[in-house]
Amino acid sequence: MTIWVKNEKNGATKQAIREKEIALGVTLPIEYKQLLSEQNGGLIRKNHFKTTEPTSYGLDFGEIYYLASLDEILTDIPEQKDVDLAGKQVYFHRDELRYLGFSYIDNTSEPSIIYVDFETLQTLIVAETFATFIEELYFSPFPTDFAEQFPIKKLNQIFASSNVQKTKQLLELLEDYPDKKWYLETLLGLLEKQEIPYNLVVCSLFENQLLYFRRKLVPELVEQIFVRLKACDGINKVTVAELYKEWN
């Protein structure tokens, strides 16, 4: 079973990977290149990694939501000037000021995996190789009590592993989430499943968005949802028509 949450991205070609390596001046780990050849970046199914010592938050683990595509790989970040790191760092994951990356002692060596928290200036080697890092990743459900404070990639990863009931509960909790574009796009994504239980969830939550957050909604996305709902199975088309009349 692949580690990826499937998305619309094709795998990266050998040529594209080699060109990126030349631009970076390093050789990327074989296992990372193999994953990118399957899918060029995106959410992954595992969401935690163990740390060799407690993080600055007193935890013995860290969180991971995705692996960077070739275009998302980072080498020069403003925060790095505050930390004296040996060798060269190539980052494949970012969570606010916390990064995961390949740490090269020289340009030809196999990189270790480094965790850097630029807020607390903490650095940890969390695996000697990328292969070991991937092998030791594990899944543990995120508590959603403070989901409204989560970054979007974390929320998307949670939805990727959620059933209908959990999806509904989380979206209800996030009804006043400030990024309405993301919220409506998430509803559209659920409609793409073309499953009646999800259609019903979207219809109910969409109605609440129209009633309470009308002025904050993106009109183009609202129109797209209406088009999809009108064609969905299991939906009361009269209710949808009345909502559309109120929208206009």
FISE-739526 format. One record per residue (C-alpha): residue number from 1; chain; x, y, z. Coordinates in steps of 0.05 Angstrom, whole numbers. Each point is the difference from the previous one (the first is absolute). Example, Ala and Ser with C-alpha at 12.3 -4.5 7.8 and 13.67 -1.06 7.14 Angstrom:
residues 2
+------+-------+--------+--------+--------+
| resi | chain |      x |      y |      z |
+------+-------+--------+--------+--------+
|    1 |     A |    246 |    -90 |    156 |
|    2 |     A |     27 |     69 |    -13 |
+------+-------+--------+--------+--------+
This chain:
residues 248
+------+-------+--------+--------+--------+
| resi | chain |      x |      y |      z |
+------+-------+--------+--------+--------+
|    1 |     A |      0 |      0 |      0 |
|    2 |     A |     28 |     67 |    -20 |
|    3 |     A |     13 |     54 |     51 |
|    4 |     A |    -34 |     52 |    -43 |
|    5 |     A |    -70 |     27 |      5 |
|    6 |     A |    -17 |     -2 |    -73 |
|    7 |     A |     -7 |     67 |    -36 |
|    8 |     A |     -1 |     25 |    -71 |
|    9 |     A |     75 |      7 |     -6 |
|   10 |     A |     39 |    -45 |    -46 |
|   11 |     A |     67 |    -29 |     20 |
|   12 |     A |     62 |     41 |    -12 |
|   13 |     A |     43 |    -22 |    -59 |
|   14 |     A |     72 |    -22 |      8 |
|   15 |     A |     21 |     60 |    -40 |
|   16 |     A |    -38 |     49 |     45 |
|   17 |     A |     29 |    -32 |     62 |
|   18 |     A |     71 |      3 |    -28 |
|   19 |     A |     -9 |     73 |    -20 |
|   20 |     A |    -23 |     16 |     71 |
|   21 |     A |     60 |    -36 |     30 |
|   22 |     A |     47 |     40 |    -44 |
|   23 |     A |    -34 |     65 |     21 |
|   24 |     A |      5 |    -20 |     73 |
|   25 |     A |     71 |    -25 |     -6 |
|   26 |     A |    -16 |    -65 |     37 |
|   27 |     A |    -23 |    -71 |    -13 |
|   28 |     A |    -68 |    -13 |     29 |
|   29 |     A |    -12 |    -66 |     37 |
|   30 |     A |    -20 |    -57 |    -46 |
|   31 |     A |    -62 |    -15 |     41 |
|   32 |     A |    -24 |     73 |     -6 |
|   33 |     A |     11 |     -2 |    -75 |
|   34 |     A |    -39 |    -65 |     -5 |
|   35 |     A |    -59 |     31 |     37 |
|   36 |     A |      2 |     62 |    -44 |
|   37 |     A |     -1 |    -45 |    -62 |
|   38 |     A |    -66 |    -28 |     25 |
|   39 |     A |    -30 |     67 |     18 |
|   40 |     A |     34 |     68 |     -1 |
|   41 |     A |    -15 |     21 |     71 |
|   42 |     A |    -62 |      3 |     43 |
|   43 |     A |    -33 |    -24 |     64 |
|   44 |     A |     23 |    -66 |     30 |
|   45 |     A |    -37 |    -53 |     41 |
|   46 |     A |     48 |      1 |     59 |
|   47 |     A |      0 |     61 |     45 |
|   48 |     A |     51 |     -8 |     57 |
|   49 |     A |     73 |    -15 |     10 |
|   50 |     A |     39 |    -16 |     63 |
|   51 |     A |     53 |     48 |     25 |
|   52 |     A |     66 |    -19 |     31 |
|   53 |     A |    -12 |     47 |     59 |
|   54 |     A |    -59 |     43 |     23 |
|   55 |     A |    -18 |     58 |    -45 |
|   56 |     A |     -4 |     71 |     28 |
|   57 |     A |    -74 |    -16 |     14 |
|   58 |     A |     20 |    -59 |     44 |
|   59 |     A |    -24 |    -52 |    -50 |
|   60 |     A |     36 |    -62 |    -24 |
|   61 |     A |    -29 |      5 |    -70 |
|   62 |     A |    -11 |     49 |    -56 |
|   63 |     A |    -55 |      9 |    -52 |
|   64 |     A |      5 |     -7 |    -76 |
|   65 |     A |    -55 |     12 |    -50 |
|   66 |     A |     31 |     -4 |    -70 |
|   67 |     A |     63 |     -9 |    -41 |
|   68 |     A |     22 |     58 |    -43 |
|   69 |     A |     -3 |     -3 |    -76 |
|   70 |     A |     61 |     19 |    -40 |
|   71 |     A |    -26 |     72 |     -4 |
|   72 |     A |    -15 |      3 |     75 |
|   73 |     A |     70 |    -20 |     24 |
|   74 |     A |     31 |     56 |     41 |
|   75 |     A |     73 |     17 |     11 |
|   76 |     A |      4 |     74 |     16 |
|   77 |     A |    -48 |     22 |     55 |
|   78 |     A |      5 |     66 |     39 |
|   79 |     A |     -2 |    -33 |     68 |
|   80 |     A |     62 |    -42 |    -14 |
|   81 |     A |     47 |     59 |     13 |
|   82 |     A |    -16 |     -6 |     75 |
|   83 |     A |     24 |    -72 |      5 |
|   84 |     A |     71 |    -25 |    -13 |
|   85 |     A |    -11 |    -65 |    -38 |
|   86 |     A |     57 |    -43 |    -25 |
|   87 |     A |      0 |    -19 |    -74 |
|   88 |     A |    -58 |     13 |    -47 |
|   89 |     A |    -74 |     -7 |     15 |
|   90 |     A |    -53 |    -17 |    -51 |
|   91 |     A |    -70 |      4 |     30 |
|   92 |     A |    -58 |    -45 |    -22 |
|   93 |     A |    -52 |     19 |     53 |
|   94 |     A |    -21 |     63 |     35 |
|   95 |     A |    -48 |     12 |     58 |
|   96 |     A |      2 |     74 |     16 |
|   97 |     A |     71 |      9 |     28 |
|   98 |     A |     14 |    -74 |      6 |
|   99 |     A |     36 |    -34 |    -57 |
|  100 |     A |     22 |    -70 |    -21 |
|  101 |     A |     56 |     -8 |    -49 |
|  102 |     A |     60 |    -37 |    -28 |
|  103 |     A |     64 |     20 |     36 |
|  104 |     A |     62 |     -9 |    -43 |
|  105 |     A |     70 |      0 |     30 |
|  106 |     A |     25 |      5 |    -71 |
|  107 |     A |    -33 |     -2 |    -69 |
|  108 |     A |     11 |    -74 |    -11 |
|  109 |     A |    -16 |    -31 |     67 |
|  110 |     A |    -65 |    -33 |     19 |
|  111 |     A |    -38 |     54 |     38 |
|  112 |     A |    -28 |    -10 |     70 |
|  113 |     A |    -70 |     27 |     16 |
|  114 |     A |     -1 |     63 |     41 |
|  115 |     A |    -57 |     32 |     39 |
|  116 |     A |      9 |     75 |     11 |
|  117 |     A |    -45 |     44 |     42 |
|  118 |     A |     20 |     71 |    -18 |
|  119 |     A |    -46 |     29 |     53 |
|  120 |     A |     37 |    -33 |     57 |
|  121 |     A |     66 |    -11 |    -39 |
|  122 |     A |     -2 |    -75 |     14 |
|  123 |     A |     31 |    -49 |    -48 |
|  124 |     A |     -5 |    -76 |      3 |
|  125 |     A |     24 |    -56 |    -45 |
|  126 |     A |    -62 |    -44 |     -4 |
|  127 |     A |     27 |    -54 |    -47 |
|  128 |     A |     67 |    -19 |    -30 |
|  129 |     A |    -30 |    -11 |    -69 |
|  130 |     A |    -64 |     17 |    -37 |
|  131 |     A |    -15 |    -74 |     -8 |
|  132 |     A |      1 |     -9 |     75 |
|  133 |     A |    -41 |     63 |     10 |
|  134 |     A |    -55 |    -24 |    -47 |
|  135 |     A |      1 |    -70 |     29 |
|  136 |     A |    -10 |     26 |     71 |
|  137 |     A |    -57 |     49 |    -15 |
|  138 |     A |    -65 |    -19 |     32 |
|  139 |     A |    -73 |     21 |      2 |
|  140 |     A |    -35 |     24 |     62 |
|  141 |     A |    -65 |     41 |     -4 |
|  142 |     A |      7 |     73 |     15 |
|  143 |     A |    -45 |     26 |     56 |
|  144 |     A |    -46 |     51 |    -31 |
|  145 |     A |    -18 |     42 |     60 |
|  146 |     A |     39 |     59 |    -28 |
|  147 |     A |     -9 |    -15 |    -74 |
|  148 |     A |    -17 |     72 |    -16 |
|  149 |     A |     73 |     16 |     16 |
|  150 |     A |     29 |    -54 |    -46 |
|  151 |     A |     36 |     17 |    -65 |
|  152 |     A |    -38 |    -19 |    -63 |
|  153 |     A |     47 |    -57 |    -19 |
|  154 |     A |    -12 |    -33 |     68 |
|  155 |     A |    -75 |      7 |     -8 |
|  156 |     A |      3 |    -29 |    -71 |
|  157 |     A |     40 |    -59 |     26 |
|  158 |     A |    -52 |    -12 |     54 |
|  159 |     A |    -57 |      1 |    -51 |
|  160 |     A |     39 |    -49 |    -44 |
|  161 |     A |     -6 |    -53 |     55 |
|  162 |     A |    -70 |     17 |     26 |
|  163 |     A |    -66 |    -36 |    -11 |
|  164 |     A |    -65 |     36 |    -13 |
|  165 |     A |    -17 |     10 |     74 |
|  166 |     A |     68 |     28 |     19 |
|  167 |     A |      0 |     44 |    -62 |
|  168 |     A |    -67 |     29 |     19 |
|  169 |     A |     21 |     12 |     72 |
|  170 |     A |     64 |     35 |    -20 |
|  171 |     A |    -33 |     44 |    -52 |
|  172 |     A |    -53 |     20 |     51 |
|  173 |     A |     56 |     19 |     48 |
|  174 |     A |     32 |     41 |    -55 |
|  175 |     A |    -62 |     36 |    -24 |
|  176 |     A |     29 |     68 |     19 |
|  177 |     A |     70 |    -16 |    -26 |
|  178 |     A |     25 |     65 |    -29 |
|  179 |     A |     25 |    -28 |    -66 |
|  180 |     A |    -66 |     -7 |    -35 |
|  181 |     A |     32 |    -16 |    -66 |
|  182 |     A |     32 |    -62 |     30 |
|  183 |     A |    -65 |    -19 |     34 |
|  184 |     A |    -41 |      4 |    -64 |
|  185 |     A |     54 |    -37 |    -39 |
|  186 |     A |     -3 |    -55 |     52 |
|  187 |     A |    -75 |     -6 |    -10 |
|  188 |     A |     11 |     -4 |    -75 |
|  189 |     A |     51 |    -55 |     11 |
|  190 |     A |    -51 |    -40 |     39 |
|  191 |     A |    -51 |      7 |    -56 |
|  192 |     A |     51 |    -30 |    -48 |
|  193 |     A |     -5 |    -65 |     38 |
|  194 |     A |    -71 |     -7 |    -29 |
|  195 |     A |    -25 |    -36 |     62 |
|  196 |     A |    -68 |     16 |     29 |
|  197 |     A |     23 |      4 |     74 |
|  198 |     A |     52 |     53 |    -19 |
|  199 |     A |    -50 |     36 |    -44 |
|  200 |     A |    -47 |      7 |     59 |
|  201 |     A |     55 |     25 |     45 |
|  202 |     A |     20 |     53 |    -50 |
|  203 |     A |    -71 |     23 |    -12 |
|  204 |     A |    -11 |     11 |     75 |
|  205 |     A |     66 |     35 |     13 |
|  206 |     A |     -5 |     42 |    -63 |
|  207 |     A |    -68 |     25 |     22 |
|  208 |     A |     30 |     23 |     66 |
|  209 |     A |     56 |     36 |    -37 |
|  210 |     A |    -51 |     38 |    -43 |
|  211 |     A |    -41 |     19 |     61 |
|  212 |     A |     55 |     24 |     46 |
|  213 |     A |     61 |     17 |    -42 |
|  214 |     A |    -30 |     24 |    -66 |
|  215 |     A |     43 |     63 |     -7 |
|  216 |     A |     64 |    -39 |     12 |
|  217 |     A |    -12 |    -53 |    -53 |
|  218 |     A |     34 |     -3 |    -68 |
|  219 |     A |    -57 |      8 |    -51 |
|  220 |     A |     33 |    -43 |    -54 |
|  221 |     A |      7 |    -58 |     48 |
|  222 |     A |    -71 |      8 |     26 |
|  223 |     A |    -25 |     -5 |    -72 |
|  224 |     A |     42 |    -62 |    -12 |
|  225 |     A |    -29 |    -34 |     61 |
|  226 |     A |    -71 |     16 |    -22 |
|  227 |     A |     14 |    -30 |    -69 |
|  228 |     A |     27 |    -64 |     33 |
|  229 |     A |    -57 |     -5 |     50 |
|  230 |     A |    -53 |      7 |    -54 |
|  231 |     A |     30 |    -62 |    -33 |
|  232 |     A |     12 |    -40 |     63 |
|  233 |     A |    -38 |    -63 |     21 |
|  234 |     A |    -37 |     -1 |     66 |
|  235 |     A |     -9 |     75 |      5 |
|  236 |     A |    -67 |     36 |      7 |
|  237 |     A |      2 |     41 |    -64 |
|  238 |     A |    -57 |     46 |     25 |
|  239 |     A |     43 |     20 |     60 |
|  240 |     A |     59 |     13 |    -46 |
|  241 |     A |    -43 |     43 |    -46 |
|  242 |     A |    -26 |     41 |     59 |
|  243 |     A |     71 |     10 |     26 |
|  244 |     A |     22 |     23 |    -69 |
|  245 |     A |    -57 |     49 |     -4 |
|  246 |     A |     20 |     30 |     68 |
|  247 |     A |     73 |      3 |    -23 |
|  248 |     A |    -19 |     42 |    -60 |
+------+-------+--------+--------+--------+
